[in-house]
């Protein structure tokens, strides 16, 4: 085993840990907004490291075998990562705004700045 | 060797996906279920990329790109419907 294998193992360990924490966060938090925060942040970070592991594996196979399909695999993984990084926070923001506008209040919250802003606009 | 490692990593990601399916079934309100679906979409994209590396097929990663963009459009449509109409 070379050091590239240990690098791929480290990336996969970080990825699986954060993906599992993101799905456990859905059950450990009290309301919609904290669940959205934990799940979106952890799964995005975990997917970054999964793509890093795949890119490392593909570039190492390209170096060993010289087959150009591994270069294609690495580039397409990076394109998938860019698509996910651009669309995931926008989707989370849309869900949070829709949940607040449809009347679900944050549990155990002391200050709700968005509610104050909406109330100030209506007066 | 490395292909088996990527395959078992895919299995663990799908176990995390089943945990978020549990939130979709249990969720007390509608936005809770939408959050569960959004988490499941990201986990499915990660599983597709790892499976493409496990089976040495680049076409799985192309399908992951299309799935990421389509699930984003679906999440935006559900959010617009939730905050009061699709108009």
Backbone of each chain as ProteinMPNN parsed JSONL, in Angstrom:
{"seq_chain_A": "XXXXXXXXXXXXXXXXXXXXXXXXXXXXXXXXXXXXXXXXXXXXXXXXXXXXXXXXXXXXXXXXXXXXXXXXXXXXXXXXXXXXXXXXXXXXXXXXXXXXXXXXXXXXXXXXXXXXXXXXXXX", "coords_chain_A": {"N_chain_A": [[0.846, -1.209, 0.0], [0.548, 2.139, -0.877], [1.21, 5.644, -0.098], [-0.867, 7.027, -1.204], [-3.135, 5.448, -0.958], [-3.614, 5.58, 1.808], [-4.24, 8.292, 1.938], [-6.641, 8.363, 0.489], [-8.198, 6.744, 2.166], [-8.298, 8.407, 4.44], [-9.721, 10.646, 3.434], [-12.167, 9.371, 2.794], [-12.971, 8.538, 5.342], [-13.407, 10.989, 6.685], [-15.476, 11.962, 5.072], [-17.554, 10.019, 5.385], [-18.001, 10.193, 8.135], [-18.982, 12.842, 8.404], [-21.248, 12.776, 6.75], [-22.856, 10.903, 8.096], [-23.169, 12.253, 10.532], [-24.66, 14.422, 9.625], [-27.109, 13.22, 8.937], [-27.879, 12.247, 11.396], [-28.219, 14.598, 12.756], [-30.68, 15.448, 11.866], [-32.419, 14.197, 13.581], [-31.791, 15.016, 16.127], [-32.225, 17.687, 16.655], [-34.415, 20.438, 17.608], [-36.31, 21.957, 15.954], [-37.408, 23.104, 12.646], [-35.505, 24.892, 11.529], [-33.024, 24.588, 12.828], [-32.581, 21.912, 12.24], [-32.342, 22.072, 9.465], [-30.042, 23.632, 9.251], [-28.018, 21.955, 10.474], [-28.174, 19.574, 8.89], [-27.806, 20.412, 6.173], [-25.291, 21.719, 6.222], [-23.51, 19.708, 7.178], [-23.835, 17.568, 5.308], [-23.064, 18.766, 2.905], [-20.351, 19.359, 3.394], [-19.404, 16.74, 3.808], [-19.828, 15.613, 1.268], [-18.048, 17.073, -0.288], [-15.615, 15.961, 0.579], [-15.98, 13.294, -0.202], [-15.942, 13.553, -3.001], [-13.332, 14.492, -3.245], [-11.93, 12.184, -2.507], [-12.63, 10.449, -4.63], [-11.521, 11.852, -6.795], [-8.812, 11.798, -6.146], [-8.337, 9.016, -6.265], [-8.93, 8.586, -9.009], [-7.011, 10.177, -10.323], [-4.692, 8.933, -9.472], [-4.989, 6.386, -10.608], [-4.918, 7.204, -13.267], [-2.28, 8.022, -13.41], [-1.013, 5.577, -13.017], [-2.064, 3.687, -14.957], [-2.494, 5.165, -17.3], [-4.832, 5.449, -18.74], [-7.343, 7.289, -20.428], [-9.931, 7.491, -19.506], [-9.977, 7.787, -16.804], [-9.157, 10.384, -16.339], [-11.381, 11.673, -17.38], [-13.278, 10.802, -15.497], [-12.361, 12.12, -13.165], [-12.641, 14.857, -13.887], [-15.418, 15.054, -14.35], [-16.411, 14.444, -11.828], [-15.57, 16.706, -10.432], [-17.133, 18.627, -11.718], [-19.707, 17.799, -10.89], [-19.428, 18.303, -8.162], [-19.173, 21.103, -8.171], [-21.696, 21.849, -9.16], [-23.302, 20.941, -7.038], [-22.319, 22.503, -4.915], [-23.072, 25.047, -5.734], [-25.866, 24.908, -5.781], [-26.874, 23.883, -3.358], [-26.826, 25.619, -0.933], [-28.601, 27.623, -1.827], [-31.013, 26.25, -2.128], [-31.454, 25.506, 0.558], [-31.78, 28.018, 1.743], [-34.144, 28.808, 0.448], [-35.954, 26.913, 1.471], [-35.928, 27.576, 4.228], [-36.927, 30.225, 4.209], [-39.464, 29.795, 3.105], [-40.591, 28.137, 5.072], [-40.693, 29.9, 7.245], [-42.379, 31.907, 6.249], [-44.722, 30.468, 5.909], [-45.621, 30.101, 8.438], [-44.375, 28.565, 10.481], [-42.894, 28.781, 13.516], [-39.666, 29.406, 15.07], [-38.601, 27.064, 17.539], [-37.99, 27.568, 21.015], [-36.681, 30.0, 20.63], [-35.277, 33.19, 21.337], [-34.846, 35.684, 20.139], [-36.237, 36.79, 17.123], [-35.291, 37.886, 14.303], [-36.132, 38.098, 11.663], [-38.905, 38.063, 11.846], [-39.323, 40.463, 13.231], [-38.447, 42.229, 11.288], [-40.336, 41.796, 9.266], [-42.658, 42.6, 10.65], [-42.034, 45.287, 11.121], [-42.098, 46.245, 8.543], [-44.746, 46.099, 7.903], [-46.1, 47.944, 9.476]], "CA_chain_A": [[0.0, 0.0, 0.0], [1.312, 3.386, -0.954], [0.625, 6.725, 0.722], [-2.114, 7.496, -1.84], [-4.237, 4.687, -0.376], [-3.937, 6.158, 3.122], [-4.901, 9.588, 1.703], [-8.034, 8.079, 0.105], [-8.881, 6.281, 3.379], [-8.566, 9.562, 5.312], [-10.818, 11.424, 2.837], [-13.424, 8.631, 2.939], [-13.372, 8.543, 6.752], [-13.999, 12.301, 6.975], [-16.733, 12.059, 4.336], [-18.599, 9.183, 5.98], [-18.326, 10.736, 9.45], [-19.829, 14.036, 8.336], [-22.564, 12.425, 6.206], [-23.631, 10.263, 9.161], [-23.556, 13.289, 11.499], [-25.719, 15.226, 9.03], [-28.411, 12.562, 9.021], [-28.264, 12.145, 12.814], [-28.661, 15.936, 13.161], [-32.11, 15.575, 11.579], [-33.212, 13.645, 14.677], [-31.367, 15.517, 17.426], [-32.502, 19.108, 16.818], [-35.826, 20.571, 17.959], [-37.258, 22.507, 14.989], [-37.053, 23.025, 11.225], [-34.36, 25.723, 11.131], [-31.788, 23.967, 13.314], [-32.393, 20.679, 11.466], [-31.858, 22.48, 8.138], [-28.656, 24.072, 9.455], [-27.119, 20.826, 10.69], [-28.169, 18.611, 7.789], [-27.222, 20.971, 4.953], [-23.859, 21.998, 6.372], [-22.722, 18.48, 7.305], [-23.814, 16.743, 4.097], [-22.264, 19.443, 1.88], [-18.934, 19.148, 3.723], [-19.086, 15.342, 3.578], [-19.774, 15.335, -0.165], [-16.778, 17.633, -0.774], [-14.517, 15.02, 0.818], [-16.198, 12.108, -1.037], [-15.447, 13.877, -4.343], [-11.87, 14.539, -3.164], [-11.427, 10.809, -2.52], [-12.785, 9.907, -5.98], [-10.572, 12.528, -7.677], [-7.483, 11.261, -5.833], [-8.292, 7.657, -6.823], [-8.906, 8.626, -10.471], [-5.73, 10.719, -10.795], [-3.662, 7.92, -9.234], [-5.151, 5.371, -11.648], [-4.427, 7.812, -14.517], [-0.82, 7.999, -13.344], [-0.516, 4.2, -13.109], [-2.431, 2.981, -16.182], [-2.46, 6.027, -18.476], [-6.102, 5.392, -19.46], [-7.894, 8.638, -20.364], [-11.264, 7.524, -18.881], [-9.841, 8.233, -15.412], [-9.17, 11.851, -16.378], [-12.795, 12.043, -17.553], [-13.95, 10.582, -14.218], [-11.975, 13.177, -12.228], [-13.222, 16.143, -14.283], [-16.867, 15.036, -14.158], [-16.668, 14.532, -10.383], [-15.425, 18.104, -10.027], [-18.317, 19.342, -12.209], [-20.812, 17.46, -9.989], [-19.204, 19.012, -6.897], [-19.47, 22.523, -8.363], [-23.155, 21.976, -9.249], [-23.86, 20.76, -5.695], [-21.942, 23.64, -4.065], [-23.828, 26.237, -6.113], [-27.316, 24.801, -5.618], [-27.327, 23.424, -2.044], [-27.195, 26.71, -0.028], [-29.771, 28.346, -2.326], [-32.174, 25.455, -1.77], [-31.665, 25.594, 2.01], [-32.336, 29.35, 2.01], [-35.54, 28.831, -0.008], [-36.775, 26.136, 2.419], [-36.065, 28.316, 5.487], [-37.818, 31.37, 3.995], [-40.821, 29.283, 2.91], [-41.106, 27.657, 6.356], [-41.038, 31.046, 8.103], [-43.527, 32.624, 5.705], [-45.942, 29.686, 6.037], [-46.13, 30.16, 9.793], [-43.707, 27.718, 11.468], [-41.989, 29.626, 14.293], [-38.549, 28.681, 15.689], [-38.82, 26.649, 18.916], [-37.001, 27.983, 22.011], [-35.919, 31.155, 20.166], [-35.524, 34.403, 22.101], [-34.906, 36.792, 19.187], [-36.554, 36.393, 15.754], [-35.043, 39.146, 13.593], [-36.899, 38.152, 10.417], [-40.264, 38.428, 12.223], [-39.304, 41.901, 13.535], [-38.322, 42.953, 10.019], [-41.627, 41.721, 8.588], [-43.591, 43.423, 11.392], [-41.698, 46.685, 10.89], [-42.484, 46.622, 7.198], [-46.2, 46.184, 7.75], [-46.677, 49.066, 10.228]], "C_chain_A": [[0.868, 1.241, 0.0], [0.624, 4.454, -0.114], [-0.645, 7.267, 0.101], [-3.32, 6.751, -1.275], [-4.636, 5.238, 0.986], [-4.618, 7.51, 2.979], [-6.371, 9.377, 1.341], [-8.823, 7.583, 1.317], [-9.23, 7.445, 4.297], [-9.72, 10.394, 4.762], [-12.152, 10.706, 3.008], [-13.9, 8.613, 4.382], [-14.014, 9.868, 7.127], [-15.368, 12.423, 6.32], [-17.846, 11.269, 4.999], [-18.993, 9.692, 7.349], [-19.278, 11.922, 9.341], [-21.18, 13.737, 7.707], [-23.439, 11.776, 7.271], [-24.076, 11.292, 10.195], [-24.68, 14.163, 10.946], [-27.071, 14.555, 9.105], [-28.844, 12.359, 10.469], [-28.77, 13.497, 13.315], [-30.127, 16.17, 12.856], [-32.963, 15.093, 12.748], [-32.897, 14.271, 16.022], [-31.735, 16.97, 17.676], [-34.004, 19.357, 16.93], [-36.757, 21.083, 16.861], [-36.662, 22.534, 13.583], [-35.721, 23.707, 10.927], [-33.046, 25.124, 11.603], [-31.513, 22.657, 12.585], [-31.821, 21.001, 10.09], [-30.397, 22.875, 8.201], [-27.707, 22.88, 9.557], [-27.023, 19.914, 9.486], [-27.479, 19.179, 6.555], [-25.723, 21.161, 5.083], [-23.046, 20.713, 6.41], [-22.703, 17.678, 6.017], [-23.044, 17.428, 2.978], [-20.778, 19.223, 2.127], [-18.525, 17.698, 3.468], [-18.973, 15.01, 2.103], [-18.522, 15.926, -0.804], [-15.655, 16.607, -0.595], [-14.72, 13.704, 0.068], [-15.665, 12.352, -2.443], [-13.924, 13.98, -4.338], [-11.265, 13.136, -3.188], [-11.504, 10.212, -3.914], [-11.766, 10.533, -6.93], [-9.153, 12.021, -7.424], [-7.295, 9.864, -6.413], [-8.143, 7.703, -8.346], [-7.572, 9.15, -10.984], [-4.597, 9.715, -10.563], [-3.758, 6.8, -10.275], [-4.692, 5.889, -13.008], [-2.911, 7.775, -14.561], [-0.278, 6.59, -13.546], [-0.779, 3.609, -14.488], [-2.348, 3.839, -17.43], [-3.727, 5.983, -19.305], [-6.825, 6.731, -19.315], [-9.289, 8.658, -19.758], [-11.169, 7.95, -17.424], [-9.755, 9.74, -15.316], [-10.595, 12.367, -16.538], [-13.561, 11.884, -16.244], [-13.637, 11.695, -13.225], [-12.649, 14.499, -12.589], [-14.737, 16.161, -14.067], [-17.238, 15.053, -12.678], [-16.558, 15.972, -9.903], [-16.612, 18.935, -10.51], [-19.529, 19.062, -11.317], [-20.678, 18.197, -8.663], [-19.547, 20.489, -7.032], [-20.978, 22.752, -8.45], [-23.79, 21.879, -7.867], [-23.549, 21.963, -4.805], [-22.711, 24.89, -4.437], [-25.294, 26.125, -5.738], [-27.75, 24.482, -4.197], [-27.669, 24.572, -1.084], [-28.411, 27.488, -0.49], [-31.054, 27.587, -1.992], [-32.492, 25.526, -0.29], [-32.267, 26.945, 2.387], [-33.805, 29.422, 1.603], [-36.443, 28.067, 0.955], [-36.998, 26.927, 3.702], [-37.027, 29.48, 5.331], [-39.267, 30.912, 3.835], [-41.418, 28.792, 4.214], [-41.501, 28.817, 7.246], [-42.279, 31.764, 7.583], [-44.81, 31.815, 5.825], [-46.312, 29.441, 7.483], [-45.491, 29.242, 10.812], [-42.667, 28.554, 12.207], [-40.836, 28.791, 14.845], [-38.862, 28.332, 17.137], [-37.677, 27.153, 19.787], [-36.182, 29.186, 21.564], [-36.303, 32.391, 20.978], [-35.722, 35.59, 21.157], [-35.226, 36.222, 17.807], [-36.471, 37.636, 14.878], [-35.873, 39.252, 12.323], [-38.343, 38.542, 10.691], [-40.355, 39.919, 12.522], [-39.227, 42.726, 12.258], [-39.648, 42.947, 9.263], [-42.65, 42.604, 9.282], [-43.34, 44.904, 11.193], [-42.118, 47.152, 9.516], [-43.975, 46.829, 7.057], [-46.779, 47.406, 8.438], [-46.669, 50.359, 9.431]], "O_chain_A": [[1.806, 1.364, 0.787], [-0.412, 4.203, 0.503], [-1.437, 7.907, 0.793], [-4.397, 7.328, -1.125], [-5.821, 5.357, 1.298], [-5.477, 7.858, 3.79], [-7.244, 10.106, 1.812], [-9.986, 7.95, 1.488], [-10.319, 7.482, 4.87], [-10.6, 10.808, 5.516], [-13.159, 11.338, 3.328], [-15.104, 8.666, 4.633], [-15.042, 9.891, 7.805], [-16.311, 12.924, 6.931], [-18.956, 11.775, 5.163], [-20.168, 9.644, 7.714], [-20.257, 12.01, 10.082], [-22.174, 14.365, 8.073], [-24.634, 12.061, 7.346], [-25.204, 11.237, 10.686], [-25.553, 14.6, 11.696], [-28.083, 15.224, 9.313], [-30.041, 12.302, 10.752], [-29.638, 13.555, 14.186], [-30.766, 16.997, 13.506], [-34.106, 15.526, 12.898], [-33.653, 14.084, 16.975], [-31.577, 17.453, 18.797], [-34.795, 18.573, 16.404], [-37.918, 20.673, 16.833], [-35.553, 22.049, 13.357], [-34.904, 23.181, 10.172], [-32.057, 25.144, 10.87], [-30.357, 22.317, 12.335], [-30.932, 20.305, 9.601], [-29.605, 22.513, 7.331], [-26.719, 22.797, 8.826], [-25.927, 19.517, 9.091], [-26.65, 18.5, 5.949], [-24.965, 20.814, 4.177], [-22.008, 20.619, 5.754], [-21.654, 17.148, 5.651], [-22.422, 16.743, 2.166], [-20.026, 18.936, 1.196], [-17.429, 17.443, 2.97], [-18.119, 14.212, 1.714], [-17.985, 15.357, -1.754], [-14.844, 16.403, -1.498], [-13.737, 13.047, -0.274], [-15.016, 11.481, -3.023], [-13.281, 13.6, -5.316], [-10.223, 12.913, -3.804], [-10.569, 9.543, -4.353], [-11.203, 9.839, -7.777], [-8.38, 11.834, -8.364], [-6.246, 9.551, -6.977], [-7.34, 6.965, -8.918], [-7.046, 8.634, -11.97], [-3.654, 9.646, -11.352], [-2.738, 6.319, -10.767], [-4.147, 5.134, -13.813], [-2.319, 7.529, -15.612], [0.773, 6.405, -14.159], [0.135, 3.091, -15.13], [-2.151, 3.307, -18.522], [-3.725, 6.425, -20.454], [-6.918, 7.262, -18.209], [-9.812, 9.743, -19.505], [-12.152, 8.421, -16.853], [-10.218, 10.329, -14.339], [-10.979, 13.362, -15.923], [-14.397, 12.723, -15.908], [-14.529, 12.168, -12.519], [-13.17, 15.189, -11.713], [-15.284, 17.179, -13.644], [-18.268, 15.615, -12.308], [-17.349, 16.416, -9.071], [-17.057, 19.844, -9.808], [-20.297, 19.976, -11.016], [-21.668, 18.662, -8.099], [-20.14, 21.074, -6.126], [-21.494, 23.721, -7.892], [-24.706, 22.636, -7.549], [-24.401, 22.4, -4.031], [-22.986, 25.722, -3.572], [-25.92, 27.133, -5.407], [-28.89, 24.776, -3.837], [-28.727, 24.515, -0.457], [-29.183, 27.972, 0.337], [-32.06, 28.191, -1.62], [-33.66, 25.598, 0.091], [-33.152, 27.02, 3.238], [-34.62, 30.016, 2.308], [-37.562, 28.499, 1.234], [-38.114, 26.96, 4.221], [-37.858, 29.716, 6.208], [-40.186, 31.545, 4.354], [-42.607, 28.99, 4.462], [-42.522, 28.752, 7.932], [-43.133, 32.183, 8.366], [-45.894, 32.398, 5.843], [-47.221, 28.657, 7.757], [-46.005, 29.134, 11.925], [-41.679, 28.987, 11.615], [-41.001, 27.592, 15.069], [-39.332, 29.184, 17.891], [-36.525, 27.166, 19.354], [-35.078, 29.384, 22.072], [-37.476, 32.619, 21.273], [-36.634, 36.397, 21.338], [-34.571, 35.281, 17.359], [-37.455, 38.359, 14.724], [-36.277, 40.347, 11.933], [-38.957, 39.254, 9.897], [-41.32, 40.578, 12.134], [-39.852, 43.781, 12.148], [-40.045, 43.961, 8.688], [-43.43, 43.285, 8.617], [-44.279, 45.695, 11.105], [-42.458, 48.32, 9.332], [-44.434, 47.612, 6.225], [-47.845, 47.877, 8.042], [-47.121, 51.391, 9.925]]}, "seq_chain_B": "XXXXXXXXXXXXXXXXXXXXXXXXXXXXXXXXXXXXXXXXXXXXXXXXXXXXXXXXXXXXXXXXXXXXXXXXXXXXXXXXXXXXXXX", "coords_chain_B": {"N_chain_B": [[-9.21, -3.986, -4.961], [-9.269, -1.229, -4.017], [-11.685, -0.658, -5.187], [-13.541, -2.195, -3.749], [-13.423, -0.861, -1.314], [-14.58, 1.621, -1.99], [-17.125, 0.67, -2.587], [-18.127, -0.285, -0.093], [-18.101, 2.131, 1.278], [-20.127, 3.449, -0.111], [-22.288, 1.885, 0.78], [-22.398, 2.66, 3.496], [-23.032, 5.365, 3.254], [-25.59, 5.087, 2.19], [-26.903, 3.955, 4.376], [-26.966, 6.176, 6.073], [-28.681, 7.654, 4.47], [-31.054, 6.151, 4.777], [-31.592, 6.759, 7.437], [-32.315, 9.445, 7.187], [-34.601, 9.102, 5.661], [-36.239, 8.078, 7.62], [-36.769, 10.405, 9.072], [-38.301, 11.71, 7.153], [-40.589, 10.118, 7.175], [-41.442, 10.373, 9.854], [-41.724, 13.083, 10.327], [-43.149, 15.902, 11.96], [-44.2, 18.221, 10.765], [-44.774, 19.863, 7.55], [-42.467, 21.338, 6.437], [-40.403, 19.966, 7.786], [-40.386, 17.458, 6.529], [-39.63, 18.308, 3.987], [-37.034, 19.189, 4.465], [-35.881, 16.731, 5.113], [-36.062, 15.436, 2.601], [-34.375, 17.059, 1.097], [-31.881, 16.621, 2.342], [-31.666, 13.884, 1.75], [-31.404, 13.986, -1.028], [-28.829, 15.167, -1.38], [-27.281, 13.16, -0.186], [-27.772, 11.018, -1.905], [-26.567, 11.916, -4.245], [-23.869, 11.935, -3.421], [-23.582, 9.174, -2.97], [-23.947, 8.169, -5.566], [-21.673, 9.194, -6.874], [-19.602, 7.904, -5.468], [-20.264, 5.259, -6.126], [-19.867, 5.27, -8.858], [-17.082, 5.455, -8.888], [-16.574, 3.005, -7.709], [-17.463, 1.049, -9.506], [-16.072, 1.721, -11.788], [-17.333, 3.263, -13.781], [-17.985, 6.035, -15.672], [-20.383, 7.071, -16.407], [-22.187, 6.958, -14.321], [-21.444, 9.108, -12.752], [-22.053, 11.242, -14.407], [-24.84, 10.997, -14.376], [-25.207, 11.687, -11.725], [-24.622, 14.436, -11.789], [-26.815, 15.432, -13.305], [-28.894, 14.637, -11.627], [-28.384, 16.203, -9.351], [-28.888, 18.834, -10.301], [-31.612, 18.616, -11.077], [-32.851, 17.935, -8.635], [-32.429, 20.252, -7.231], [-34.094, 22.038, -8.633], [-36.547, 20.852, -8.023], [-36.646, 21.18, -5.22], [-36.767, 23.992, -5.056], [-39.263, 24.42, -6.304], [-41.054, 23.138, -4.527], [-40.614, 24.724, -2.274], [-41.505, 27.236, -3.153], [-44.196, 26.595, -3.525], [-44.891, 26.127, -0.911], [-44.683, 28.574, 0.396], [-46.929, 29.906, -0.365], [-48.484, 29.49, -2.979], [-47.83, 28.992, -6.51], [-47.555, 31.105, -8.176]], "CA_chain_B": [[-9.016, -3.592, -3.56], [-9.838, 0.098, -3.767], [-13.087, -0.665, -5.618], [-14.35, -2.697, -2.631], [-13.499, 0.202, -0.305], [-15.594, 2.585, -2.42], [-18.452, 0.053, -2.506], [-18.604, -0.277, 1.295], [-18.396, 3.528, 1.616], [-21.471, 3.704, -0.644], [-23.266, 1.261, 1.671], [-22.543, 3.462, 4.721], [-23.778, 6.581, 2.889], [-27.004, 4.762, 2.038], [-27.469, 3.807, 5.724], [-27.299, 7.545, 6.477], [-29.873, 8.016, 3.708], [-32.231, 5.546, 5.404], [-31.904, 7.519, 8.661], [-33.064, 10.645, 6.823], [-35.943, 8.641, 5.258], [-36.991, 7.971, 8.874], [-37.281, 11.749, 9.385], [-39.384, 12.015, 6.21], [-41.809, 9.433, 7.601], [-41.883, 10.782, 11.191], [-41.74, 14.525, 10.502], [-44.446, 16.396, 12.397], [-44.736, 19.27, 9.901], [-44.388, 19.728, 6.144], [-41.067, 21.712, 6.176], [-39.503, 18.91, 8.268], [-40.259, 16.449, 5.471], [-38.872, 18.887, 2.875], [-35.625, 19.152, 4.879], [-35.44, 15.348, 4.965], [-35.881, 15.139, 1.18], [-33.191, 17.788, 0.625], [-30.721, 15.863, 2.825], [-31.592, 12.618, 1.011], [-30.888, 14.275, -2.369], [-27.371, 15.329, -1.315], [-26.663, 11.861, 0.106], [-27.861, 10.168, -3.1], [-25.527, 12.383, -5.174], [-22.59, 11.421, -2.921], [-23.547, 7.725, -3.181], [-23.763, 7.91, -6.993], [-20.274, 9.464, -7.238], [-18.783, 6.815, -4.919], [-20.559, 4.033, -6.872], [-19.171, 5.4, -10.139], [-15.677, 5.088, -8.666], [-16.485, 1.588, -7.34], [-17.671, 0.193, -10.678], [-15.293, 2.255, -12.913], [-18.231, 3.754, -14.822], [-18.116, 7.487, -15.583], [-21.761, 7.463, -16.709], [-22.886, 7.163, -13.05], [-21.147, 10.46, -12.268], [-22.863, 12.144, -15.234], [-26.203, 10.941, -13.846], [-25.197, 12.44, -10.464], [-24.726, 15.864, -12.125], [-28.196, 15.723, -13.707], [-29.749, 14.482, -10.451], [-28.184, 17.358, -8.473], [-29.591, 20.006, -10.837], [-33.064, 18.405, -11.046], [-33.352, 17.981, -7.264], [-32.448, 21.668, -6.858], [-35.315, 22.622, -9.187], [-37.66, 20.321, -7.259], [-36.68, 21.831, -3.906], [-37.255, 25.364, -5.235], [-40.688, 24.385, -6.614], [-41.793, 22.822, -3.302], [-40.525, 25.878, -1.379], [-42.412, 28.266, -3.661], [-45.568, 26.159, -3.251], [-45.123, 26.167, 0.535], [-44.841, 29.946, 0.9], [-48.162, 30.524, -0.804], [-48.833, 29.528, -4.396], [-46.748, 28.911, -7.483], [-47.633, 32.237, -9.113]], "C_chain_B": [[-9.706, -2.262, -3.276], [-11.301, 0.168, -4.197], [-13.993, -1.177, -4.499], [-14.496, -1.645, -1.539], [-14.558, 1.23, -0.687], [-16.994, 1.995, -2.339], [-18.984, 0.051, -1.075], [-18.862, 1.141, 1.792], [-19.767, 3.926, 1.099], [-22.55, 3.107, 0.256], [-23.48, 2.106, 2.923], [-23.293, 4.755, 4.429], [-25.263, 6.267, 2.736], [-27.664, 4.449, 3.371], [-27.839, 5.181, 6.285], [-28.536, 8.041, 5.731], [-31.133, 7.412, 4.297], [-32.599, 6.246, 6.704], [-32.67, 8.791, 8.314], [-34.436, 10.288, 6.252], [-36.841, 8.477, 6.478], [-37.555, 9.337, 9.283], [-38.399, 12.139, 8.421], [-40.681, 11.342, 6.656], [-42.343, 9.985, 8.913], [-42.252, 12.254, 11.286], [-43.079, 15.12, 10.876], [-45.038, 17.464, 11.471], [-44.207, 19.089, 8.479], [-42.945, 20.186, 5.892], [-40.061, 20.704, 6.726], [-39.298, 17.847, 7.201], [-39.467, 16.995, 4.3], [-37.385, 18.905, 3.195], [-35.064, 17.743, 4.756], [-35.189, 14.978, 3.517], [-34.629, 15.827, 0.638], [-31.904, 17.08, 1.074], [-30.539, 14.565, 2.049], [-31.047, 12.845, -0.397], [-29.369, 14.404, -2.355], [-26.676, 13.997, -1.063], [-26.702, 10.937, -1.104], [-26.815, 10.599, -4.133], [-24.155, 11.865, -4.738], [-22.471, 9.923, -3.169], [-23.335, 7.387, -4.648], [-22.316, 8.138, -7.413], [-19.372, 8.341, -6.722], [-19.011, 5.507, -5.678], [-19.927, 4.075, -8.261], [-17.702, 5.079, -10.018], [-15.551, 3.602, -8.356], [-16.595, 0.69, -8.555], [-16.891, 0.647, -11.893], [-16.175, 2.683, -14.083], [-18.383, 5.256, -14.651], [-19.56, 7.928, -15.786], [-22.563, 7.66, -15.421], [-22.658, 8.579, -12.528], [-21.884, 11.505, -13.106], [-24.305, 12.181, -14.737], [-26.286, 11.697, -12.523], [-25.299, 13.943, -10.716], [-26.173, 16.229, -12.446], [-29.13, 15.633, -12.506], [-29.61, 15.668, -9.503], [-28.967, 18.561, -8.992], [-31.109, 19.827, -10.77], [-33.615, 18.447, -9.627], [-33.366, 19.41, -6.74], [-33.723, 22.334, -7.371], [-36.537, 22.132, -8.412], [-37.797, 20.962, -5.886], [-37.207, 23.256, -4.018], [-38.752, 25.382, -5.512], [-41.509, 24.098, -5.366], [-41.768, 24.01, -2.343], [-41.443, 27.003, -1.844], [-43.869, 27.9, -3.407], [-45.903, 26.336, -1.786], [-45.358, 27.585, 1.019], [-46.005, 30.65, 0.236], [-48.325, 30.612, -2.299], [-47.642, 29.526, -5.305], [-46.718, 30.111, -8.41], [-46.379, 33.096, -9.044]], "O_chain_B": [[-10.593, -2.168, -2.428], [-12.075, 0.952, -3.648], [-15.094, -0.659, -4.312], [-15.548, -1.537, -0.909], [-15.34, 1.668, 0.157], [-17.952, 2.714, -2.057], [-20.158, 0.348, -0.854], [-19.738, 1.35, 2.631], [-20.498, 4.653, 1.771], [-23.593, 3.722, 0.478], [-24.615, 2.259, 3.374], [-24.098, 5.204, 5.245], [-26.108, 7.081, 3.108], [-28.87, 4.651, 3.51], [-28.894, 5.34, 6.899], [-29.35, 8.769, 6.298], [-32.176, 8.065, 4.325], [-33.778, 6.326, 7.05], [-33.575, 9.186, 9.05], [-35.359, 11.097, 6.348], [-38.049, 8.701, 6.401], [-38.679, 9.425, 9.779], [-39.344, 12.823, 8.816], [-41.757, 11.928, 6.53], [-43.558, 10.067, 9.094], [-42.989, 12.658, 12.186], [-44.067, 14.874, 10.184], [-46.259, 17.598, 11.399], [-43.316, 18.276, 8.232], [-42.229, 19.482, 5.18], [-38.961, 20.593, 6.185], [-38.178, 17.384, 6.987], [-38.709, 16.256, 3.672], [-36.558, 18.667, 2.315], [-33.917, 17.562, 4.348], [-34.219, 14.283, 3.217], [-33.907, 15.256, -0.179], [-30.958, 16.95, 0.298], [-29.416, 14.18, 1.724], [-30.313, 12.004, -0.916], [-28.687, 13.829, -3.203], [-25.623, 13.719, -1.637], [-25.774, 10.157, -1.316], [-26.24, 9.755, -4.82], [-23.367, 11.411, -5.568], [-21.4, 9.438, -3.535], [-22.628, 6.43, -4.964], [-21.778, 7.374, -8.215], [-18.485, 7.875, -7.437], [-18.077, 4.727, -5.862], [-19.501, 3.046, -8.785], [-17.119, 4.494, -10.931], [-14.539, 2.988, -8.694], [-15.902, -0.324, -8.64], [-17.017, 0.032, -12.952], [-15.809, 2.491, -15.242], [-18.853, 5.716, -13.61], [-19.931, 9.032, -15.387], [-23.517, 8.439, -15.408], [-23.555, 9.182, -11.938], [-22.296, 12.539, -12.581], [-24.924, 13.243, -14.68], [-27.322, 12.289, -12.22], [-25.97, 14.654, -9.969], [-26.7, 17.214, -11.927], [-30.048, 16.441, -12.368], [-30.597, 16.102, -8.91], [-29.638, 19.24, -8.215], [-31.825, 20.774, -10.443], [-34.725, 18.936, -9.415], [-34.202, 19.759, -5.906], [-34.361, 23.1, -6.65], [-37.464, 22.904, -8.168], [-38.903, 21.256, -5.434], [-38.001, 23.692, -3.184], [-39.455, 26.262, -5.015], [-42.544, 24.729, -5.15], [-42.762, 24.289, -1.673], [-42.089, 27.653, -1.023], [-44.688, 28.77, -3.109], [-47.039, 26.652, -1.435], [-46.14, 27.8, 1.945], [-46.072, 31.879, 0.266], [-48.308, 31.713, -2.849], [-46.566, 29.997, -4.937], [-45.924, 30.133, -9.35], [-46.271, 34.09, -9.762]]}, "name": "protein", "num_of_chains": 2, "seq": "XXXXXXXXXXXXXXXXXXXXXXXXXXXXXXXXXXXXXXXXXXXXXXXXXXXXXXXXXXXXXXXXXXXXXXXXXXXXXXXXXXXXXXXXXXXXXXXXXXXXXXXXXXXXXXXXXXXXXXXXXXXXXXXXXXXXXXXXXXXXXXXXXXXXXXXXXXXXXXXXXXXXXXXXXXXXXXXXXXXXXXXXXXXXXXXXXXXXXXXXXXXXXXXXXX"}
